[in-house]
Amino acid sequence: MKNVPDTVIACVGGGSNAIGTFYPMIDNGVEMIGVEAAGKGLKTGMHSATLNAGKKACYMV
């Protein structure tokens, strides 16, 4: 790649957004940050942060 960023941020959980964003950066030394939806907070049970909370969940505001 010609112009490589220092950091790339993408939503994770569904997969396609993150992998589509991260894949071209894997071998370029780019910091990759995945972000999950926290909804009303991880301790409320009203979130969709499956990686952090350890179970599938969906909460829509």
CNS distance restraints for C-alpha pairs under 8 A (distance, minus, plus):
assign (resid   4 and name CA) (resid  25 and name CA) 7.82 0.50 0.50
assign (resid   4 and name CA) (resid  28 and name CA) 7.40 0.50 0.50
assign (resid   4 and name CA) (resid  30 and name CA) 7.53 0.50 0.50
assign (resid   5 and name CA) (resid  30 and name CA) 6.63 0.50 0.50
assign (resid   6 and name CA) (resid  29 and name CA) 7.91 0.50 0.50
assign (resid   6 and name CA) (resid  30 and name CA) 5.28 0.50 0.50
assign (resid   6 and name CA) (resid  31 and name CA) 6.21 0.50 0.50
assign (resid   7 and name CA) (resid  30 and name CA) 5.54 0.50 0.50
assign (resid   7 and name CA) (resid  31 and name CA) 4.58 0.50 0.50
assign (resid   7 and name CA) (resid  32 and name CA) 5.88 0.50 0.50
assign (resid   7 and name CA) (resid  33 and name CA) 7.50 0.50 0.50
assign (resid   8 and name CA) (resid  21 and name CA) 7.60 0.50 0.50
assign (resid   8 and name CA) (resid  22 and name CA) 7.27 0.50 0.50
assign (resid   8 and name CA) (resid  30 and name CA) 7.06 0.50 0.50
assign (resid   8 and name CA) (resid  31 and name CA) 6.31 0.50 0.50
assign (resid   8 and name CA) (resid  32 and name CA) 5.04 0.50 0.50
assign (resid   8 and name CA) (resid  33 and name CA) 6.24 0.50 0.50
assign (resid   9 and name CA) (resid  32 and name CA) 6.07 0.50 0.50
assign (resid   9 and name CA) (resid  33 and name CA) 4.77 0.50 0.50
assign (resid   9 and name CA) (resid  34 and name CA) 5.98 0.50 0.50
assign (resid   9 and name CA) (resid  35 and name CA) 7.29 0.50 0.50
assign (resid  10 and name CA) (resid  17 and name CA) 6.62 0.50 0.50
assign (resid  10 and name CA) (resid  18 and name CA) 5.09 0.50 0.50
assign (resid  10 and name CA) (resid  21 and name CA) 6.83 0.50 0.50
assign (resid  10 and name CA) (resid  22 and name CA) 7.89 0.50 0.50
assign (resid  10 and name CA) (resid  33 and name CA) 6.51 0.50 0.50
assign (resid  10 and name CA) (resid  34 and name CA) 5.26 0.50 0.50
assign (resid  10 and name CA) (resid  35 and name CA) 6.19 0.50 0.50
assign (resid  11 and name CA) (resid  17 and name CA) 6.41 0.50 0.50
assign (resid  11 and name CA) (resid  18 and name CA) 5.84 0.50 0.50
assign (resid  11 and name CA) (resid  34 and name CA) 5.70 0.50 0.50
assign (resid  11 and name CA) (resid  35 and name CA) 4.84 0.50 0.50
assign (resid  11 and name CA) (resid  36 and name CA) 6.03 0.50 0.50
assign (resid  11 and name CA) (resid  37 and name CA) 7.90 0.50 0.50
assign (resid  12 and name CA) (resid  17 and name CA) 7.01 0.50 0.50
assign (resid  12 and name CA) (resid  18 and name CA) 5.57 0.50 0.50
assign (resid  12 and name CA) (resid  34 and name CA) 5.53 0.50 0.50
assign (resid  12 and name CA) (resid  35 and name CA) 5.67 0.50 0.50
assign (resid  12 and name CA) (resid  36 and name CA) 5.62 0.50 0.50
assign (resid  13 and name CA) (resid  36 and name CA) 6.54 0.50 0.50
assign (resid  13 and name CA) (resid  49 and name CA) 7.36 0.50 0.50
assign (resid  13 and name CA) (resid  50 and name CA) 6.87 0.50 0.50
assign (resid  13 and name CA) (resid  51 and name CA) 7.42 0.50 0.50
assign (resid  15 and name CA) (resid  19 and name CA) 6.07 0.50 0.50
assign (resid  16 and name CA) (resid  20 and name CA) 5.82 0.50 0.50
assign (resid  17 and name CA) (resid  21 and name CA) 6.21 0.50 0.50
assign (resid  18 and name CA) (resid  22 and name CA) 5.80 0.50 0.50
assign (resid  18 and name CA) (resid  34 and name CA) 7.09 0.50 0.50
assign (resid  19 and name CA) (resid  23 and name CA) 5.42 0.50 0.50
assign (resid  20 and name CA) (resid  24 and name CA) 7.65 0.50 0.50
assign (resid  21 and name CA) (resid  25 and name CA) 7.62 0.50 0.50
assign (resid  22 and name CA) (resid  26 and name CA) 6.33 0.50 0.50
assign (resid  22 and name CA) (resid  32 and name CA) 6.72 0.50 0.50
assign (resid  24 and name CA) (resid  28 and name CA) 7.98 0.50 0.50
assign (resid  25 and name CA) (resid  29 and name CA) 7.18 0.50 0.50
assign (resid  25 and name CA) (resid  30 and name CA) 5.92 0.50 0.50
assign (resid  26 and name CA) (resid  30 and name CA) 6.99 0.50 0.50
assign (resid  36 and name CA) (resid  48 and name CA) 7.25 0.50 0.50
assign (resid  36 and name CA) (resid  49 and name CA) 5.19 0.50 0.50
assign (resid  36 and name CA) (resid  50 and name CA) 7.80 0.50 0.50
assign (resid  36 and name CA) (resid  51 and name CA) 7.65 0.50 0.50
assign (resid  36 and name CA) (resid  52 and name CA) 7.94 0.50 0.50
assign (resid  37 and name CA) (resid  47 and name CA) 6.46 0.50 0.50
assign (resid  37 and name CA) (resid  48 and name CA) 5.57 0.50 0.50
assign (resid  37 and name CA) (resid  49 and name CA) 5.44 0.50 0.50
assign (resid  38 and name CA) (resid  42 and name CA) 5.95 0.50 0.50
assign (resid  38 and name CA) (resid  46 and name CA) 7.85 0.50 0.50
assign (resid  38 and name CA) (resid  47 and name CA) 4.90 0.50 0.50
assign (resid  38 and name CA) (resid  48 and name CA) 6.22 0.50 0.50
assign (resid  38 and name CA) (resid  49 and name CA) 5.71 0.50 0.50
assign (resid  39 and name CA) (resid  46 and name CA) 5.94 0.50 0.50
assign (resid  39 and name CA) (resid  47 and name CA) 4.29 0.50 0.50
assign (resid  39 and name CA) (resid  48 and name CA) 6.80 0.50 0.50
assign (resid  39 and name CA) (resid  59 and name CA) 6.49 0.50 0.50
assign (resid  39 and name CA) (resid  60 and name CA) 7.45 0.50 0.50
assign (resid  39 and name CA) (resid  61 and name CA) 7.55 0.50 0.50
assign (resid  40 and name CA) (resid  44 and name CA) 6.43 0.50 0.50
assign (resid  40 and name CA) (resid  46 and name CA) 5.67 0.50 0.50
assign (resid  40 and name CA) (resid  47 and name CA) 6.19 0.50 0.50
assign (resid  41 and name CA) (resid  45 and name CA) 7.37 0.50 0.50
assign (resid  41 and name CA) (resid  46 and name CA) 6.75 0.50 0.50
assign (resid  41 and name CA) (resid  47 and name CA) 6.39 0.50 0.50
assign (resid  42 and name CA) (resid  46 and name CA) 7.22 0.50 0.50
assign (resid  42 and name CA) (resid  47 and name CA) 6.29 0.50 0.50
assign (resid  42 and name CA) (resid  49 and name CA) 7.38 0.50 0.50
assign (resid  42 and name CA) (resid  53 and name CA) 6.80 0.50 0.50
assign (resid  46 and name CA) (resid  57 and name CA) 7.77 0.50 0.50
assign (resid  46 and name CA) (resid  58 and name CA) 7.18 0.50 0.50
assign (resid  46 and name CA) (resid  59 and name CA) 5.22 0.50 0.50
assign (resid  47 and name CA) (resid  57 and name CA) 6.41 0.50 0.50
assign (resid  47 and name CA) (resid  58 and name CA) 5.85 0.50 0.50
assign (resid  47 and name CA) (resid  59 and name CA) 5.04 0.50 0.50
assign (resid  47 and name CA) (resid  60 and name CA) 7.98 0.50 0.50
assign (resid  48 and name CA) (resid  56 and name CA) 6.91 0.50 0.50
assign (resid  48 and name CA) (resid  57 and name CA) 4.75 0.50 0.50
assign (resid  48 and name CA) (resid  58 and name CA) 4.52 0.50 0.50
assign (resid  48 and name CA) (resid  59 and name CA) 6.00 0.50 0.50
assign (resid  49 and name CA) (resid  53 and name CA) 5.82 0.50 0.50
assign (resid  49 and name CA) (resid  54 and name CA) 7.87 0.50 0.50
assign (resid  49 and name CA) (resid  56 and name CA) 7.65 0.50 0.50
assign (resid  49 and name CA) (resid  57 and name CA) 7.10 0.50 0.50
assign (resid  50 and name CA) (resid  54 and name CA) 5.24 0.50 0.50
assign (resid  50 and name CA) (resid  55 and name CA) 5.07 0.50 0.50
assign (resid  50 and name CA) (resid  56 and name CA) 5.07 0.50 0.50
assign (resid  50 and name CA) (resid  57 and name CA) 6.48 0.50 0.50
assign (resid  51 and name CA) (resid  55 and name CA) 7.39 0.50 0.50
